[in-house]
Amino acid sequence: MSIHQLKESLHKLIDRIEDTELLAAVYKIISVGQGLDAEVHLTEAERKAISLGLDDIEAGNFSSHEEVQAKVNDLFKK
């Protein structure tokens, strides 16, 4: 997928989102990734979720991108 196609797909996905919290999370990810928001303010729930996720990774409880992609493809019969 070209960068143009990827951007177009992201625009379409974002336009369909009606969940304010999800949009705020996407905004936060993109802002930090682009260096637009040098200071990140996380809620306590976000900090806890990140900590739990890091604990899972350290314990080996995670799936590779390829494994997740295969599961999603199976779900949608692609």
N, C-alpha and C positions, 0 to 999 in steps of 0.2 A: 504494500500500500504506500503510495507516495505521500509526501508531507502535505500536499494540497488535499488529497483525499482524506487523510487522517484529520486535518483541521476541519474539513467539511463535515465529517462524521461526528466529531466532537461538538460542533455548533448545533447540529441537529439533535443530538442527545441532550445537550444542555437546554435547548429551547423547549423540550418536552418535560423537563423536571419542574414539578410544582412544590416540592418539599424544600422549605426554606433552610432547614438544617443541612440537608444534602448539598444544596447550592453553596452554602457557606463553607462546607468542608471542601468542596471542589475548588472554590475560590482560594481557600487557604493553601491547598496543595499547589495550585498553579502559581500563586504569588510567591511562596517560598521557593519553589523550583526555579523561578525567574529572578530571584533576588529582589523582588519588589517589596517584600515585607521582612526587613531584617530582624524585627522583633516579633516572635511568635508567642501568642497568648493562648495557652491551652486550658481548657476547663479541667476540673479534677477528674471528671469522668473520662475525658480524653487521655489524661496522664495515666489513669488506671488501666484503660484499654491498651495503651501502648506498652505499659509495663507487663501486662498479662501476655501480650503478643510476643514480647522479647523473651519472657520466661518459656513460652511454648517453643520458640525457635531454639533456645539453648537446650531444651529437653528433646529436641528432634521431632517435635510435633508440628510438622508443616508439610505441605505438598509443593512440588515444583510447578512452575507455570505450565509445563507440558502435561502433567497429571491433571491439573485443574481444567485445562483446555479440553482434554480427552473426556472428562466427566461432563462438562458442559455440552460438548458435541453429542455425547450419548443421550443427554437429557432432551436435546432439541433435534436429535436424529439427523445431524448434518453429515 
